[in-house]
């Protein structure tokens, strides 16, 4: 299947597909969440500026993040085939391609209904509701909510050296990373919805 922008063939990448469930959160409620994170139109500008900086570094970023995961057994276990105890390489490759596309999607900062629906899908794919189903994998059937939320810090905190490669001033790099922090918190909030009891989100 081609990705949302018609540029890649990524298995399981379904942004914009009618097969994706509609997010229970409305676009108006998304606006409220943006306000809660102090996310503004200026942050959109800096995220989109980061696109040109990161578009050729997405694979490197994912490799770096996976290196962090590999260092911590409580995170690394999520990618292991439970039948063998070894990393599921095919699963890892498919997830990795979607992870790279996520970098581009985050930097494009297109907060439309398709994007909102896909955040719900991402949450479901980390939760026991849909974990492994997209790829027919045999890895852990559920990613603990605490790990989903806590690892968001490991996504943005190490990004600065990658953002600096665009040759922008320190102030612009700061603004790009700040925009990434806000977007990351916004996204992990949305991903957390399947983990909460009805009425608690």
C-alpha positions as a Markdown table, in Angstrom:
| # | Residue | x | y | z |
|---|---|---|---|---|
| 1 | Unk | 0.0 | 0.0 | 0.0 |
| 2 | Unk | 1.3 | 3.5 | -0.8 |
| 3 | Unk | 1.7 | 5.9 | 2.1 |
| 4 | Unk | -0.5 | 8.9 | 2.5 |
| 5 | Unk | 1.7 | 11.0 | 0.2 |
| 6 | Unk | 2.1 | 8.4 | -2.5 |
| 7 | Unk | 5.9 | 8.1 | -1.9 |
| 8 | Unk | 6.5 | 4.7 | -0.4 |
| 9 | Unk | 5.2 | 1.2 | -0.2 |
| 10 | Unk | 5.0 | 0.4 | 3.5 |
| 11 | Unk | 3.3 | -2.7 | 4.8 |
| 12 | Unk | 0.6 | -1.9 | 7.3 |
| 13 | Unk | 0.8 | 1.9 | 6.8 |
| 14 | Unk | -2.9 | 2.8 | 6.6 |
| 15 | Unk | -3.1 | 6.6 | 7.2 |
| 16 | Unk | -6.1 | 7.8 | 5.2 |
| 17 | Unk | -7.5 | 4.4 | 4.6 |
| 18 | Unk | -11.2 | 3.8 | 5.1 |
| 19 | Unk | -10.3 | 0.6 | 7.1 |
| 20 | Unk | -9.0 | 2.8 | 10.0 |
| 21 | Unk | -11.5 | 3.4 | 12.7 |
| 22 | Unk | -12.5 | 7.0 | 13.3 |
| 23 | Unk | -11.0 | 8.5 | 16.4 |
| 24 | Unk | -13.4 | 9.0 | 19.3 |
| 25 | Unk | -11.8 | 12.4 | 19.7 |
| 26 | Unk | -13.2 | 15.2 | 17.5 |
| 27 | Unk | -11.2 | 17.8 | 15.8 |
| 28 | Unk | -12.6 | 20.4 | 18.2 |
| 29 | Unk | -11.3 | 18.2 | 21.1 |
| 30 | Unk | -8.0 | 17.9 | 19.4 |
| 31 | Unk | -7.8 | 21.7 | 19.4 |
| 32 | Unk | -8.4 | 21.7 | 23.1 |
| 33 | Unk | -5.6 | 19.2 | 23.6 |
| 34 | Unk | -3.3 | 21.5 | 21.5 |
| 35 | Unk | -4.2 | 24.3 | 23.8 |
| 36 | Unk | -3.3 | 22.2 | 26.8 |
| 37 | Unk | 0.2 | 21.6 | 25.4 |
| 38 | Unk | 0.5 | 25.3 | 24.4 |
| 39 | Unk | 0.8 | 24.1 | 20.8 |
| 40 | Unk | 0.4 | 27.0 | 18.4 |
| 41 | Unk | 0.6 | 27.7 | 14.6 |
| 42 | Unk | 4.2 | 28.8 | 15.2 |
| 43 | Unk | 5.0 | 25.2 | 16.3 |
| 44 | Unk | 3.6 | 24.0 | 13.1 |
| 45 | Unk | 6.0 | 26.3 | 11.2 |
| 46 | Unk | 9.0 | 24.9 | 13.1 |
| 47 | Unk | 7.9 | 21.3 | 12.8 |
| 48 | Unk | 7.6 | 21.8 | 9.0 |
| 49 | Unk | 11.0 | 23.4 | 9.0 |
| 50 | Unk | 12.3 | 20.2 | 10.7 |
| 51 | Unk | 10.9 | 18.2 | 7.8 |
| 52 | Unk | 13.7 | 19.3 | 5.4 |
| 53 | Unk | 16.3 | 18.7 | 8.1 |
| 54 | Unk | 15.1 | 15.2 | 9.1 |
| 55 | Unk | 13.6 | 13.8 | 5.9 |
| 56 | Unk | 17.0 | 12.1 | 5.0 |
| 57 | Unk | 17.7 | 11.2 | 8.6 |
| 58 | Unk | 14.6 | 9.2 | 9.5 |
| 59 | Unk | 16.3 | 5.9 | 9.2 |
| 60 | Unk | 19.2 | 7.1 | 11.3 |
| 61 | Unk | 16.7 | 8.4 | 14.0 |
| 62 | Unk | 14.9 | 5.1 | 14.1 |
| 63 | Unk | 18.2 | 3.2 | 14.4 |
| 64 | Unk | 19.2 | 5.5 | 17.3 |
| 65 | Unk | 15.9 | 5.0 | 19.1 |
| 66 | Unk | 16.0 | 1.3 | 18.6 |
| 67 | Unk | 19.5 | 1.3 | 20.1 |
| 68 | Unk | 18.0 | 2.8 | 23.2 |
| 69 | Unk | 15.3 | 0.2 | 23.3 |
| 70 | Unk | 17.9 | -2.6 | 22.9 |
| 71 | Unk | 19.8 | -1.3 | 25.9 |
| 72 | Unk | 16.8 | -1.9 | 28.2 |
| 73 | Unk | 15.5 | -5.5 | 28.5 |
| 74 | Unk | 12.1 | -4.3 | 29.7 |
| 75 | Unk | 11.7 | -2.5 | 26.3 |
| 76 | Unk | 13.6 | -4.9 | 24.1 |
| 77 | Unk | 11.2 | -7.7 | 25.1 |
| 78 | Unk | 8.4 | -6.1 | 23.1 |
| 79 | Unk | 10.1 | -7.0 | 19.8 |
| 80 | Unk | 11.0 | -10.6 | 20.7 |
| 81 | Unk | 9.2 | -13.6 | 19.2 |
| 82 | Unk | 7.7 | -15.1 | 22.3 |
| 83 | Unk | 8.1 | -18.6 | 20.8 |
| 84 | Unk | 11.9 | -18.3 | 20.5 |
| 85 | Unk | 12.9 | -15.4 | 22.7 |
| 86 | Unk | 14.8 | -13.9 | 19.8 |
| 87 | Unk | 14.1 | -10.6 | 18.1 |
| 88 | Unk | 11.5 | -10.9 | 15.3 |
| 89 | Unk | 13.4 | -9.5 | 12.4 |
| 90 | Unk | 10.6 | -9.4 | 9.9 |
| 91 | Unk | 8.3 | -7.7 | 12.5 |
| 92 | Unk | 11.1 | -5.3 | 13.3 |
| 93 | Unk | 11.6 | -4.4 | 9.6 |
| 94 | Unk | 8.0 | -3.6 | 9.0 |
| 95 | Unk | 7.6 | -1.6 | 12.2 |
| 96 | Unk | 10.8 | 0.2 | 11.4 |
| 97 | Unk | 9.5 | 1.4 | 8.0 |
| 98 | Unk | 6.3 | 2.7 | 9.7 |
| 99 | Unk | 8.4 | 4.4 | 12.4 |
| 100 | Unk | 10.4 | 6.2 | 9.7 |
| 101 | Unk | 7.2 | 7.4 | 8.1 |
| 102 | Unk | 6.0 | 8.6 | 11.5 |
| 103 | Unk | 9.0 | 10.9 | 11.6 |
| 104 | Unk | 7.9 | 12.5 | 8.3 |
| 105 | Unk | 4.3 | 12.6 | 9.3 |
| 106 | Unk | 5.1 | 14.4 | 12.6 |
| 107 | Unk | 7.3 | 16.9 | 10.8 |
| 108 | Unk | 4.6 | 17.6 | 8.2 |
| 109 | Unk | 2.2 | 18.6 | 11.0 |
| 110 | Unk | -1.0 | 18.0 | 9.1 |
| 111 | Unk | -3.6 | 17.7 | 11.9 |
| 112 | Unk | -6.6 | 16.7 | 9.9 |
| 113 | Unk | -9.1 | 13.9 | 10.4 |
| 114 | Unk | -6.9 | 11.3 | 8.7 |
| 115 | Unk | -4.0 | 12.1 | 11.0 |
| 116 | Unk | -6.3 | 12.1 | 14.1 |
| 117 | Unk | -7.8 | 8.7 | 13.1 |
| 118 | Unk | -4.3 | 7.3 | 12.7 |
| 119 | Unk | -3.2 | 8.3 | 16.1 |
| 120 | Unk | -6.0 | 6.2 | 17.5 |
| 121 | Unk | -4.8 | 3.3 | 15.3 |
| 122 | Unk | -1.3 | 3.7 | 16.6 |
| 123 | Unk | -2.6 | 3.5 | 20.1 |
| 124 | Unk | -4.6 | 0.4 | 19.4 |
| 125 | Unk | -1.5 | -1.3 | 17.8 |
| 126 | Unk | 0.5 | -0.8 | 21.0 |
| 127 | Unk | -2.5 | -2.0 | 23.1 |
| 128 | Unk | -3.6 | -5.7 | 23.4 |
| 129 | Unk | -6.6 | -4.6 | 21.2 |
| 130 | Unk | -4.5 | -4.8 | 18.0 |
| 131 | Unk | -0.9 | -5.5 | 19.0 |
| 132 | Unk | 0.6 | -7.9 | 16.4 |
| 133 | Unk | -2.5 | -8.1 | 14.3 |
| 134 | Unk | -1.3 | -5.8 | 11.6 |
| 135 | Unk | 1.8 | -7.9 | 10.9 |
| 136 | Unk | 0.7 | -11.3 | 12.0 |
| 137 | Unk | 3.6 | -11.3 | 14.5 |
| 138 | Unk | 4.2 | -13.3 | 17.7 |
| 139 | Unk | 5.8 | -10.7 | 19.8 |
| 140 | Unk | 4.4 | -9.5 | 23.2 |
| 141 | Unk | 0.7 | -9.1 | 23.0 |
| 142 | Unk | 0.6 | -5.8 | 24.8 |
| 143 | Unk | 2.9 | -2.8 | 25.4 |
| 144 | Unk | 2.5 | -1.5 | 29.0 |
| 145 | Unk | 1.0 | 2.0 | 29.1 |
| 146 | Unk | 3.8 | 3.2 | 31.3 |
| 147 | Unk | 6.4 | 2.3 | 28.8 |
| 148 | Unk | 4.5 | 3.8 | 25.9 |
| 149 | Unk | 4.3 | 7.1 | 27.8 |
| 150 | Unk | 7.8 | 7.1 | 29.3 |
| 151 | Unk | 9.6 | 6.3 | 26.1 |
| 152 | Unk | 8.3 | 9.5 | 24.5 |
| 153 | Unk | 11.0 | 11.3 | 26.4 |
| 154 | Unk | 13.6 | 9.1 | 24.7 |
| 155 | Unk | 12.2 | 10.1 | 21.3 |
| 156 | Unk | 12.7 | 13.8 | 21.6 |
| 157 | Unk | 15.5 | 14.3 | 24.1 |
| 158 | Unk | 18.3 | 12.9 | 21.8 |
| 159 | Unk | 17.0 | 14.6 | 18.6 |
| 160 | Unk | 19.1 | 17.8 | 18.9 |
| 161 | Unk | 22.2 | 16.6 | 17.0 |
| 162 | Unk | 20.0 | 15.6 | 14.1 |
| 163 | Unk | 18.1 | 18.9 | 14.1 |
| 164 | Unk | 21.4 | 20.8 | 14.2 |
| 165 | Unk | 22.5 | 19.2 | 10.9 |
| 166 | Unk | 20.2 | 21.6 | 9.0 |
| 167 | Unk | 22.6 | 24.5 | 9.7 |
| 168 | Unk | 20.1 | 26.6 | 11.5 |
| 169 | Unk | 20.8 | 28.9 | 14.4 |
| 170 | Unk | 20.7 | 27.6 | 17.9 |
| 171 | Unk | 17.5 | 29.5 | 18.5 |
| 172 | Unk | 15.8 | 27.9 | 15.5 |
| 173 | Unk | 17.0 | 24.4 | 16.6 |
| 174 | Unk | 15.6 | 25.1 | 20.0 |
| 175 | Unk | 12.3 | 26.1 | 18.5 |
| 176 | Unk | 12.2 | 23.0 | 16.4 |
| 177 | Unk | 12.9 | 20.7 | 19.3 |
| 178 | Unk | 10.3 | 22.5 | 21.4 |
| 179 | Unk | 7.7 | 21.9 | 18.7 |
| 180 | Unk | 8.7 | 18.2 | 18.6 |
| 181 | Unk | 8.2 | 18.0 | 22.4 |
| 182 | Unk | 4.7 | 19.5 | 22.2 |
| 183 | Unk | 3.8 | 17.2 | 19.2 |
| 184 | Unk | 5.2 | 14.2 | 21.0 |
| 185 | Unk | 3.2 | 14.8 | 24.2 |
| 186 | Unk | 0.1 | 15.5 | 22.1 |
| 187 | Unk | 0.5 | 12.2 | 20.2 |
| 188 | Unk | 1.3 | 10.0 | 23.2 |
| 189 | Unk | -1.8 | 11.5 | 24.9 |
| 190 | Unk | -3.9 | 10.3 | 21.9 |
| 191 | Unk | -2.1 | 6.9 | 21.8 |
| 192 | Unk | -3.0 | 6.4 | 25.5 |
| 193 | Unk | -6.8 | 6.5 | 24.8 |
| 194 | Unk | -7.2 | 2.7 | 24.4 |
| 195 | Unk | -5.5 | 2.2 | 27.7 |
| 196 | Unk | -8.1 | 4.1 | 29.7 |
| 197 | Unk | -11.5 | 3.0 | 30.9 |
| 198 | Unk | -14.5 | 4.4 | 29.1 |
| 199 | Unk | -15.2 | 7.8 | 30.4 |
| 200 | Unk | -11.7 | 8.4 | 31.9 |
| 201 | Unk | -10.1 | 9.8 | 28.8 |
